[in-house]
């Protein structure tokens, strides 16, 4: 279920921001489930963390590109 970086590159900044918020909420819920020993799929924590990192990396790339265009 992990998202490919190519698929993320086609999304707008607003779509990425929305998805990032959803993933952060999911990560919080997964941590909570893990703490209460109710976690069904421990590997999902890793998937969510990595997807969050991919989105943040893409946002940083776009921010740097925008700054470079202005200069």
C-alpha positions in Angstrom: 0.0 0.0 0.0 3.0 2.3 0.0 2.9 5.2 -2.4 5.4 5.5 -5.2 7.4 8.8 -5.4 6.4 9.1 -9.1 2.7 9.1 -8.1 3.4 11.8 -5.5 5.2 14.1 -7.9 1.9 14.4 -9.9 0.0 15.8 -6.9 -0.3 19.4 -6.0 1.2 21.0 -2.9 -2.3 21.1 -1.3 -2.9 17.5 -2.0 0.4 16.5 -0.5 -0.3 18.6 2.6 -3.6 16.9 3.1 -2.1 13.5 2.6 0.7 14.4 5.1 -1.9 15.4 7.7 -3.8 12.1 7.2 -0.6 10.1 7.5 0.5 11.9 10.7 -2.9 11.1 12.2 -2.5 7.5 11.2 1.0 7.4 12.7 -0.4 8.7 15.9 -3.1 6.1 16.0 -0.7 3.3 15.2 1.6 4.5 18.0 -1.4 4.5 20.4 -2.4 1.0 19.3 1.2 -0.2 19.7 1.3 1.1 23.2 -1.9 -0.7 24.2 -0.8 -3.9 22.4 -3.7 -3.7 19.9 -1.6 -3.3 16.8 -2.5 -5.8 14.1 0.2 -5.0 11.5 3.4 -3.6 13.0 4.9 -3.2 9.5 2.4 -0.4 8.8 4.2 1.9 11.2 7.3 1.7 9.0 5.3 2.2 5.8 3.6 5.3 7.2 6.9 6.8 8.5 8.6 6.3 5.2 5.7 7.7 3.2 5.7 10.8 5.4 9.5 11.1 4.8 8.9 10.8 1.0 6.3 13.6 1.1 8.5 15.9 3.2 11.4 15.3 0.8 9.3 16.2 -2.1 8.0 19.3 -0.4 11.6 20.3 0.3 12.7 19.7 -3.3 9.8 21.9 -4.5 10.6 24.7 -2.0 14.3 24.7 -3.1 13.2 24.8 -6.7 10.9 27.8 -6.0 13.7 29.7 -4.3 16.1 28.9 -7.1 13.6 30.3 -9.6 13.3 33.6 -7.7 17.0 34.0 -7.6 
